[in-house]
């Protein structure tokens, strides 16, 4: 949908900006996150038995675990209602992200960060709807410290997106 923007001067021609088209690259980035996430989860789901661990380095394993809760298994043992609760939160977040992306489509780092977050959120929602839990498989650990909670590609998208969102905000604040 083309929208007319204000004229720069009385003699200037109107400038049309296609706001829908400007979102396409961000949808593409989100789609890449979703596809990578789902392909890796499907591979782990079909290749590993639940709880099976494959050591790759002295600090990293592949493992197949399920997370019915949120980050760090928050509310993981809540009885099942959390599946719909976290799905609803993610869907609302995606709606808000779409609004922000449309409103600030020209802010590249901002939209890139939101696209990563949106792709990760959708990737985990797909799991919740299809399986009732999220499939996690990346297991980092430190000797003497222990294992960090397992995570997946969607979680990486959300985390990197959140980091870039903060960087963008700090950059914007420092400019003013």
Secondary structure as UniProt FT lines:
FT   STRAND          2..4
FT   TURN            10..11
FT   STRAND          16..18
FT   TURN            19..20
FT   HELIX           21..23
FT   HELIX           24..47
FT   TURN            50..51
FT   STRAND          53..55
FT   STRAND          60..67
FT   HELIX           71..73
FT   TURN            74..77
FT   HELIX           81..103
FT   TURN            104..106
FT   HELIX           108..131
FT   STRAND          134..142
FT   TURN            143..145
FT   STRAND          146..147
FT   HELIX           153..175
//
